[in-house]
Amino acid sequence: MILHILKLIKANLYNNCWVLAELLVVFIVLWFTTDYFLMRGILASRPVGFNVENVYRATISVRPQNARSFVKYEAGSDEPRQNVYRIIERIKAHPDVEAVCMSYVALPYTYGCWTSQIHHDSTNVNVRYLNVSPDYFKVFDIHLLSGGSMEELARRLPEGKVISATTAKELFGRTDVVGKRYYVTDSISYPIVAVSEPLRNDEYATSGNVQVFEVLDDRFMETLNLKEHDMNSLEICFRTRAGVSPSGFAERFMRETKRSLTAGNYWVSDVEPYTEIRSSFLEYSLGSSGQKVLSIISGFFLVNVFLAVIGTFWFRVNRRRAELGLRMAVGSTRRGICRLMINEGLMLLFLASLPALFICGNIAYMEVLSVDVLPVSVWRFAVVSILTLLVLALIIIGACWYPSRCASRMEPADALHYE
């Protein structure tokens, strides 16, 4: 059967060369597209290290200075900061709230970050500093890498620095680094008191995943030296207790706490579910937006590939009506005609895939592919190649089946009439 198909391809070699050239180009482009979406799928399936279900962000607003009820404090007064603390305590007192945290440029699904460089021996790493209160781990459900509880992380944070597992691997090459120290300068170092699970800003983040947690306490607040109108830049989030329905909770919470969540010149003006923040970020982020554009382009490309292939094979079948009629006259079945056309199309795909795989292999060897998710390896090349072959094979089967089915339904005498 294979030799017979090869003879048929050779007999019409001129026209088949154009088909082979078309399949060669299509294979290479589809191979790149498949590799991209496979890597994006693997990246999106990896855990982000935190959980935003039943988490809410409270927005603090500041009363304008020209308002009648504006409270003016003396220069250097600590009262504005204490007012923020009072609001946090009142949120925590709500019966449906399990934990409340305060942070500064440390929330997931945001573009804001505070970076610095740390080192150990000769290894230098750029890290994202997350300044958080201890309950941050409870609110976002962040655990110790060793399997410890969120409470254990919260307890250890005031004692030193908590780093993510990614940071430990980047800096030390391993994760069992509790008790070690990292250096900011040659004379300034900090102890590592815990290692958290790997964390990422969002599902499509490939950078900025090296984090160091440090406690957001009074000393850090004094270092920031925030003015009263800047205090609302502090981030306040809370998690509700198990069993509290998220449906309509934000609106109900605002109604119930409208008067109590006011202190000095501050009040809570909005409470937003963090799931909505996540959805909004992913919708407009560069990673997901770029994927949407590429998905549309790839879908358009696949439709055109299908139309081009089915048009090519339809033309080939129509040109061979006399041959098919003769085959049916000497005993070939309709099913046999369809099988012959499909097998011939798959053989053309196989012949075109050989030089295409050679070209793709050289491109992979030249390190053109992205290595943000996985390194270029034999396994990655093989999986992408198999997926590409399967997609093209399905397209060719669909493209060959319908025109060959139509041709096989003709009477042999009518088919021979084309001769």
Summary of the structure (lengths in Angstrom):
residues: 419
radius of gyration: 31.9
end to end distance: 25.3
largest distance: 105.3
contacts: 1254
relative contact order: 0.16
helix: 53%
strand: 16%
